[in-house]
Amino acid sequence: MGNKVIQVFEHQTLYYGRDYKTVSFTKKHFDALAKLNELHGNKYFTLLHKGIKFSQYVGVVQIDDLTIEILPKADHSNSKDEDKRVWRDVLIDMLRITRKLKVNQVGQANVNKQNIHLLDIYFEWFLREVELLQRQGLVKKYYKQTKNVTALKGKLEFAGHIAKNLIHKERFYTTHQIYDKDHQLHQILNLALGIIVQVSKWSYLYAKCKRAQLDFPEVSSINCNASTFEKIKLNRKTKPYETALEIARLIILNYAPNISSGSERMLALLFDMNSLWEEYILVQLKKACINKPYEILGQQYKSFWGNMTIRPDILIKQGDITKIVVDTKWKRMDGNKPSTNDLRQMYVYNDHWASNCSILLYPGVKQEKIYHKQFSFPDHTCGILKMNVLDNDGVLDKRIGEKIITAFEDAGFISS
C-alpha cells in the first residue's frame, strides 16, 4: 500500500467524508488533527463543521499512511498541481536558507522527485547523519550504573544490597562506572530511528531505516521531552552529533502516537509562515549588505511596560543611527491600507528606536515601489513595500534582499 498524499494551501479547508484526487480524508484523520490542535493551544487549525481550516502554519502532517502537505501561497493564482509544486519548492528553499533544512545533505536529485515530501527530506537527512556517525565511529561514554553484579566493583549500595540480596549472598548491589555506547546520545538517536520506522512504512525510506537500526548498537530505551534536549552538553568528541540530535529533537518532540481514540500514529512538522518569512528576509538582507555600510539586526528587544517588551522584526542601522524599522507580514494585501494596529505599532517602533522610517513588508504579486506617508508628526514616516516572492523564472527569489535595499535607497531612506 503506497503513501497517500493530500496537498493544500494555507487557509484552505479539508472536509472529512470527501475525496481529494482519489485520496479520502476521513473522520479518523479529522479527529487526530483536532486532538493535535488541542494539544498545541488550537493554533494550527480552525475546526469547522466536518472540516479543518488551516492557518498560517505550513509543513506536513502524517497520520498513518496519509500525508497532508500544507503549502504557503503569496499570490492569487490557481491551485493547479504545477502551482503546488512551485510553492512546495518555495517552502523547501526557505527552510534551507533559514537553516531549518539542509537539502544539499539529502541530494537535490531526490528533492526533485515528485513523490518525495518534507518528512522524507528530514528523515533522509537524519539517516545520512547517523550513517556518517557510524562510519566515523560511535563514541563511548562513561556513565554510572546501579545493579546487581556477581563481582564486587564500584560502590556497594548497602540499603539496596540488603533489600535485594538477603537470599542471594553471591550478588552485590553496586554503583559502578560503565564505558560503552549505551548512553543518552545514542538512546535519543535510537528513539528517533524507531519513530521513523513507525511512520515511514509506506515510504521508500523504510528499508533504509531498518538497515540503519540493524547497524545501530543495542541501547536502553529512553523517555524524551524538551528538557532532555535542553540539558545535553556536547564536547569536542560529541560535537559531530549536533546535527543528528537537532533533527532527532524535531522528530521526537513532534511525534504523537495514539493521539486520537484510535491507534493512529502522527508526526507533524509545522512552521509559522510569519516567522519563516521574517527569518528569510533577515538572512537575505544580511547577505545583500555584506559590502554596504548598513548593519542588519534582528531580535532587538526593549522594555515597554513593566515586564512587557517590544521587538521589531528587523532594524537597518548606519553607524549608531537606526535608519529603518522593518516589520514583515506574511499575508496578501490588496491596496495600500494597513490596519490601524499595525500603524500604531510602527509608530511605537519609530519612537523607541529613534527611527524616522518604518516599513511594513508584504509578499506581493510583483515588486512595487515604497508607498509611504507621514504620521501626524513630520519626523515619523511609515511605508508599505510589497515584494514578489518568486523571480522571473517562477522560483524563490534569492535576490530579494538586494531588491529591498535598492527600494530603500531609491526612496531616500538610506544612502550608501
Salt bridges, closest charged atoms under 4 A:
GLU10 OE1 - HIS11 NE2 3.78
ASP31 OD2 - LYS27 NZ 3.06
ASP64 OD2 - LYS28 NZ 3.58
ASP65 OD2 - LYS4 NZ 3.51
GLU69 OE2 - HIS117 ND1 2.63
ASP75 OD1 - LYS73 NZ 3.00
ASP81 OD1 - LYS21 NZ 2.41
ASP83 OD2 - LYS73 NZ 2.50
ASP89 OD1 - ARG88 NH1 2.77
ASP93 OD1 - ARG96 NH2 3.55
ASP93 OD2 - LYS398 NZ 3.44
GLU124 OE2 - ARG128 NH2 3.69
GLU170 OE2 - HIS168 ND1 3.50
GLU170 OE2 - ARG171 NE 3.77
GLU242 OE1 - LYS239 NZ 2.92
GLU246 OE2 - ARG249 NH2 2.66
GLU278 OE2 - ARG311 NH1 2.98
GLU279 OE1 - LYS100 NZ 2.52
ASP313 OD1 - ARG311 NH2 3.67
ASP327 OD2 - LYS329 NZ 3.00
ASP334 OD1 - HIS76 NE2 3.60
ASP342 OD1 - LYS329 NZ 3.26
ASP342 OD2 - LYS331 NZ 3.90
ASP351 OD2 - HIS352 ND1 3.87
ASP379 OD1 - HIS380 NE2 3.96
ASP397 OD2 - LYS403 NZ 2.68
GLU402 OE1 - ARG399 NH2 3.07
GLU409 OE2 - LYS292 NZ 3.30
